[in-house]
Amino acid sequence: MSVRTVGILGGGQLARMMVLAGAPMGLRFELFDPAADACGVQVAPLQVAAFDDEAALAAFAARVDVVTFDFENVPARSAKFLAERVPVHPRPDALAVAQDRLSEKTLFQSLGIPLPAFADIRSRDELAAKVAEFGMPCIIKTRRLGYDGKGQFRIRSAADIDAAWDTLGSQVEKTGLILEGFVAFDREVSVVAVRAQDGEFRAWPITGNWHVNGVLSASLAPAQLSAAQHEAAIGYARTLAERLDYVGVFALELFCRGDELLANEMAPRVHNSGHWTIEGSETSQFENHLRAVLGLPLGDTRMLGHACMLNWIGQMPEANAVLAQASGHWHDYGKQSRDGRKVGHATLRDDDAAVLADALERVGGQLDRGEQVAPVIEILRG
């Protein structure tokens, strides 16, 4: 393979991990981000410019062979501008659909993928009427730009309707609003999958996820699902990828309620819940994403034993507790500490579920993360 240069819109930790995955393949990278301190600058050249700076985008396109992105809020218009000059994967149209919760859920519905009730909201009266129809609790969200629990308001009683509208009503014209029925789910899972330029589709074992304040806290693979649920979830992801003519890695997040699976949302990029694949799979999500966007054969997605990823939010804990474990792997993104910010993660992996549970118990105790690891340990110990 001759040297290829991959351009990445966005210079955060996902871009950083793509660069680290691509280095052994002899790839070169160029990053594009408005933030001069984006953590990807630690590992690759960074062009600092606004995402709508067409002169900067044109210069960026001239230096790379293919463009991808590391977060879904890159303007679709910028991706389309680049696509007129250089191949862009995933397609800008797929990015545009995933950026709008209403478009995304309408697509799910058209493909026969089960999902909670939803409605476009344009006024306070419309909100009140749909709350009465859906029942409470329910959640109003911005259609665009929200992530990790941002841009949303949970309505628990009729008294919350005015507060919700006061908080988000001003976003109707800017981002749009969507109301979603609340799902009393048993657990949350995600399908992390990849589709190649020739249509080949592969998925990693489904991942079980736990969130705190809307931000991913821990992931365990493989998830505890029935064979029928596993087959259905993979089928939904495949159907979605084929409909979008998708190229690259993406995640489909699902709620489990009894035997039922309900789609939550799609992330058109490598995903936080797939970080365990770096150590826990034959081919990581980051390497397979690069293979896909470059038109290379996909790598095997089989996993190696059991793996648990722990997210570090706000500030990095002490590394020794994880590194002392035979199964421990440490990832520091090199970011400044800040409340709510993803600053790193750790993955613990072992062929034996009980051994992994013991290691997690030690890490949880030493880092005062007992609540974070408790549900994972319970599953691993059966």
N, C-alpha and C positions, 0 to 999 in steps of 0.2 A: 504494500500500500504506500503510494507516494504521500509525502507530507501534505496534510490538509489543514486549513485554518477554519475554525468554528467560531462564529460570532454569536455572542449571547447577549440578548437584551435583558438587562438586570444584572447586578453584580453582587448579589447576596450570597448566603450560605449554599443555596442550591447550585448557583453558578460555580462557586468555589469547589463543591464536591464533584461537579461535572469535570472541571479542569483536572482535579486529582485523579479521576477515573480515566481521563483521556491521555494523560502524560505517558503511561506505559505503552500506549498504542502509537506514540510518535506524533500525536496531534498537537497543533498550536491553537491558541485561543486569543480572541479579542473581546473585551467586555465593554458594555455601553450602559452607563447609569448616571442619573443626575447627581448622585451623592459621591463626593470625592473620597469619602472614607468607607465606601462599600467594601465589605470584608473580602470580596473576591480579588481586590487589588493586591492582596498578599501573594497571589499565585499566578496572576496573568495581567497583561497591560489593560488599562482601563481608560476609555474615552469618557470624559465627564461632559455631559451635555443634556439638555432637556429632551424628553422622548419625542417632542414635536418639532425639533430642530432639523429641518429637512436637509440643510447643507451638511450638518454633522452626520446625519444618517447616510447620506450619499457617500461621504468619505469613508464611513464605516463599511458600507457594502463593498466598496472598491478593494478593501483589504482582506475580505474573507471569502470562503468558498460556499458557505451555507450559514443560515442564521436560525437560531432557536431562541427560547426565552426561559427565564427562571421564575417568573410569577405571572399570574393571569391578569393583572391590572396594567400591563403594558398596553398602550392604546392600540386597538385593532387597526386604526388608520395608519399608524407608524409601521405596523407589520405589513400592511398592504403596500405601502410606499416602498419598503425594502423588497417585497416579493416581485416588484417590477424590475428589479436589478440583480437579484440573487435568489437562489432557492430558499424558501422559508418553511420550516417544519416545526410544529404542526401548522397546518394551513391557517391563514388569517381568519377564514370564515369559521373554523372550529373554535378559535380563540374568541371571536365575537359572540358566538352562541353561549359559551361558558361564562362570559363576563356579565351576562344578563340573566338573573335568576328566573325571570318570567319566560324568556326564550328557551332556557335550559329545561325547565319543567314542562313546558309545552312540547318540547321535543321528546322528553321521556314518555309523556302521555301518548304521543303519536306512535311511539314504538312499542306500546303495550307494556312498558316498565311500570310496575306499581309504585305509587307515591302518595304522600298525604295530600289532603285537599289544599288548594291554593287559589288565590285570586289577585288580579291586578287592582290596586287601590289608588284612587285619584282624588278622594275627598274624605273629610271627616265623617260625613253621613254614610258614605260607601263603606268606610271602615266599620262603623257601628253595625250596619246591616250584615256584613259578612261575619263579624264576631258573633252575632246572634245566630247566624246560620251554622258556623263551624263549631260553636261552643267554646268554652274556656277550660284550661288555658289555651292560648294560641300566640303566635309570634309574628310581629310585623317587622319587615326588614327592608333596607334599601335594595333595589334591584341590582345595583351596580356598586362596586368598590368596597363593600364590606367583606371582612374576613376575620378569622380567629375571634369570633364573637362581637366584632365591631359592627356598628350600623344596624342594630336590632333592639327590639324592646318586647319583652314578654308581657302579655296582657292576661292577668289572672282574675280580674273582676271588672265589672262595668265601670267602676271608678277609674280604672287604668286607661280607658279609651282616650280621655282628654289628655292625660299625661303622655301617652304614646304619640298622639298627634302633635302635641306641643314640642316633643323631642324630635320627631322625624318628619312631620308634615311639610316642613320647608324644603325637603328633598324631593318632593313630587316632580318638580320640573327639572331638577338637576340630575337625579339618578333614577327616579321612579320608585315606587313602593310595591311590595308584595306581602300579602298576608298568607301565612302557612298554618295549617292545622297542627296542633301539638300531638306528638306521638309518644305514648307511654311505652317506650321501648325497653326490651330486656338488656340489650347490648348494642354497641355500634361496631360495624366492621367496614373494611374497605377492600376493594379489588384494585390492586396495582397491576397494570397490564401494559403491554407494548405491542404496537403494530408497525410492521416494516413497510417500505415503499412498494413492495410486491404483494402486499396484503397479508403476509404471514402474521399470525396473531399468537401471542403467548401471554400467560398470566402467572404471577407468583402465587404461592399459597395464600389464601385469604387471611387478612390480618384483623385481629380484635383490637379495639381502641378504647381508651378512657380519656376523658377531657375534664379539665378544671377551668371554670370561667370561660368556656368556649375555646380553650387552647388545648391542643393535644398534650397529654401528660405521659402516657405510656402506651406501647403497642406490643402485642404478642402474636407471634406466628409459629405454627398455624393456629387459626382461630378455631373455637369449639363450635363447629357447625355440622349439621347432618349432611350426608352425601347429596341429598336432593337440594338442600340450600346452597351447597357449594356449586353444584352444577348450574342452578338457576342464576346465581350471582355472576359466574363467569359468562354465562350466556347473555345476560344483560350488558355486560361490558363489551363483549364481542359485537353485539348488535349495534351498540352506540358507536363503536370505533368504525365499523363498516359504513354506517349511515353518514358519518362525518368525513369519510375517507381520511381518517386520522393517521398521522405518521409520528411516532415517538411514544413516550411513556405518558400515561395518565392514570388518575385514580377515580374510581366511582365509590362514593361513600354511601353506605346503606344502614338503615335501622333494622334490627331484628326484633320482631314482636311475635313470640311463640314460634310457629313454623313459617311465619310470614316475613318477607323481605320488602322493605319500602325504600326507594331511592331518596337520598337527601340532596347530594350535589355532585358535580363532576369537577375535578381539578385538572386543567389541560397542561400538565407539566409533571416532572418528577415530584414526589410527594413525601411529606414528613413521615407518614405512616409506612413508607417503604425504605426508610433509612437502615433498617435491620438487614436489608439485602446486601449491604457492603460486606459484612462478615458472614451472613447467614444464608447466602445463596451462591450457586455456582457462578452466576453473572449478576452483578448489581444492577439496580434500576438506572444508575447513572451511566454505566458502560453500555447497557442495552439502548438507552435513549440515544447516545452518540452513534451507536451502530445503525440504528434506524434512520436517523436524519442524514447519515452519510451513505445510505444505501448498501450497508454491509450486512452479512448474515447475522441473524440474532443469536445470542448466546442462550444456553440452557437456563431456565428459571427455577429448576428444582432447588429446594432448600436443604440445608445441612443441619439436621437435627431440629432443635427448638431455639427460638431467638426472642429476646425482649429488648425493646428500645425504650430508654427513659429520656424524656426531654428535660433540658435545663432551661428554666425561664427566669429572666431577671438578672441572675448572676450565677457564675460557675461555682459549684461546690468543690470540695477538696477531692482531687483525683485519686489519691492513694487507695481509697476504699474500693473503687472499681478496678484499678490496675493491680491490686493484690489478688484479684480473682483470676483463676486460670482462664475463665471464659470472658474476661472483661476487656472492652475496647473503648477508648476515650476519644471524643471529638470536640475540640474547642474551636469555635468559629472565629476567634480573635476579635470579638465585638466588645464595645464598652457596655458595662452593666446598665440596665434600664428596666424599670418595672414593665412586665408584660412582654419583654423582648426575648425571642429565642436566641440563646447565646451558645448553645452546644447540646450534645446528647451523648449518651453512653449506650452501648449494646453489649448484652451478655448472651452468649450462645453455648449450647452444649448438646451432645447427642442424647443425653439422659435428662428427662424432664425433672426428675427429683433432684438431681445435682444442680440444675439451673435454679430450681426453687430455693435450695439452700444458699446458693451464691447471692440471689436477690435478697434473701432474708438478712444476710450479713451486710450487704450494701445499704439496705433500708434502715437497719439499726444504726450503722455508723454515721449515716448522713441525715438522720432524722427524717427519712422518707418512708416510714412504715406504711402510711396510708396510701402512698403512691404505688407501692409494690404489692400490697395485701391482696387485691383482687387477682393479680397475675399469679401469685403464689398459690392461691386457692384453686385456680384452674389447673396449674401444673401438678399439684398434688392430688387432683381428682376428688 
